[in-house]
């Protein structure tokens, strides 16, 4: 089999669209109510085996009934102000100087451009939101290049997301929706990569082949993450 069956690709793309929505914007009342009622992430088509801890944290956070103000503060601390010291942009984790707008940004502008996509206004091209958006678009496209998906996962998302998630998990905090979401997103992408490896003869490459996609960068997060600069 050389390509994903179209229903499978659509289901995976819909999963990513849901994750993308949660990373891209603060939760509003109707979305929060829908997530709680559905027992999120139970509705995802791909239930990653490595997501038990993340799922438990998400459900604990939802069951605790956090108000929208508290969720908005958490969202801002992670995505807007940098208060948690965990910038969700690849350049900060993999760029030569570990600063925003490094070489990974330009790599991603090229990747997005080749797909006819552009970063949403206000987002850097190497932001997690843009990367998930690219991946969702590829999965929704019939006959997508699975080797390209595997390569981008190996060379980009699965190289920096373990470190980002590790930084968040190391924080001292009670159950938090957004740290659970980070862990769930990483586990989901690792499960997708495993499908490509086992079902489509696309083994992990480079560092991911040695670490199984989990350890690269996770134990040694970068010593400096910008938190006071513009936008963070």
N, C-alpha and C positions, 0 to 999 in steps of 0.2 A: 504494500500500500504506500503510495507516494504523496498523498494529500489527505487532509482532514475531510471526512464526510461533511457536507455542507451543514446539516443540522448540528453536528458537534461543534463546528467552527462558530456558528451563530450562538449556541448556548454558552460557549466560552467567552465570546465577545460580550454577551449580555452580562456575564459575571463581572468582567472587567469594567463595563460601563457602570455597574453598581458600585464597585470599589472606587472607581474614578470619581464618581459623584461625591462620595464620602470624603475623599482626600481634597477635592477641589473647593468645597464650600462648607461653611458652618451648617450644622444641623438646624433645620427649622422644626416647628412643632409637628406638622403632618408627617414629615420623614421620621422623626423620632418615634412617633406613635406607631407608624407602620413597621419600623424595625423591631420594636418591642413586641408587637402583636405577632409578627412572623417568626419570632425567636431567632433573629439574624445571628449567625450567617446560615441558618438551616436551609434557606432557599437557594443557595448557590448550587449550580449544576456540578461543579467540581468541588468536592469536599476533601481538602488536603489532609493526609494522615498526620502531618506534623503540626496541625493547628489546634491541638487540644488545649494548650495553655492559653493561646490567644483567644480562642472561642470562650473559654471560661471567664477570661477577664472582660471581654465584651459583654457577656451576659450578666456578669456581676455588676458591671457599671450600669447597664440598662435597668436591672432589677433594683438598684439603689435609687433609681429615679432622679438622676441629676437634672437640675433645671437647665433651661436653655442658656442662662447667663454663665453658669459654671462651664458648660460645654463650649461656649463661645470663648471663654478665657483660656481653656485648654487649647482650642484650635489656634488662637492667636499666639500662644506661647510656642507652639510647634511650627506653625506655618508663616507667621507674620512678623513676630518680634524677635525670634531667636532666643527667647528666654530659657528654653530647654537645652540650648547648645547642640541641636541636632538638625541642621539645615538639610532639607530634603532635595538637595541638588547634587548631582554626581561630581561636579568639579571640586566641591569641598572635601570629598572623600578620596577621589582618584587623581585629581589634578596635581601637577608637579609642585605647585606652591600651596595646595590645600586652601585655595581661596575661591570665591565665586567667580564665575565667568572665565574659567580656565579652558584648557583644550577640550575637555569633554563637552562643553557647551557648543563649540564649533563642530565637533563630531556629530552632535545631535541635530544641529541646524541642517547639516548635510543629509542625515538620515531622514529627517522630517521632510525636507525639500524634495528628496527623491520620491517620497510617497505622496507628494502634492499637498502636504500639510504645513501648518505654521503654528508656532506657539500662540496660545490665547493672549490677548493684551495683558501685560503685567506679569507674565510668567516667563522665566528663562527656559530655553529649549531643553536643557538637561534636568529640569525639574521632574520629579516623580510623576506629576500630573501629565506632563507632555509625553513621557515615556510610556505610561499606561495607555494614553490615548492612541499613540502610534501602534502599540501592540493590539489594542482592541480593533483598530481599523484593519490591521493585517488579518486578524482572525475572521473578521466579518467578510473578507474578500474571497470569493471562490477561487480555488487554485492557488492560494497564497504560497509563497516560497518558504517551506518549513525549515530549510537549511538556514535561511536568513534569520528566521525567528530564533533558532537555536544559537546562532552566532551572536546576535544582539543580546540575548539573555546571558550568554557566557562572558561576553566582553564588556557588558555594561551593567544591566540591572542586578544580576546575581553576583557581581563583584563588589558593589557598594552597599546594597541593601542590608546584607548581614551586619555591617559595621553600624549603619544607621539604626537598625533595629536593636543592636546590642547596646548602643548608647541610651536608647529610650528605656530598655528593660533594666538598665543599671540604676535608673533613678529611684529614689526612695519615694514611693507614693502608694496611695490606695488604688483600688481598681480604677483604671482609666480607659475610656472608650478608645481614645486615639492611640495609645500604646498597644492596645489589643488589635486595633485595625492595622497597625504597622506589622505586627507579628503575623496576622492573618494574610496580609498581602504577600509577605515574603514566602510563607508556606504555600500559598496558592501558586505563585510563580515557580517555586521549586517543584511542585507537583506537575505543573505543565511541562517543565523541562524534562522531568522523568518520563512523561508520556512520549515526548519527542525522542528520547534516548531509547526507550524500550519498544515502542510501537513503530518507529520510523527509521531505525538504524542511524540515529544522529547522536552518537556518544558525546558526553561533555568534553570540552576542549580545554587545554592549558591548565591553569590553576584549579578550575572547577573539577577537572577529571581527578585531581589528587585529593580534593577536599570534599567531594560529594556536594558541592554547592553551598556548604554551610559555614565553613571556617574562615574563608578568605576575608581578612580584614576585621572579622568580628571580635577577635581577642585584643586587637591593638587599634582602637579607634584613633583618628588623627589627634595630635596634641592640641590643635587650635581649631575651633569652629567659630566663625565670625558671629557675633551676636548683637553688636551695637551699630553696625553699618546701616546704610540706607535700606529700608525694606525689611530689616531683620533686627 
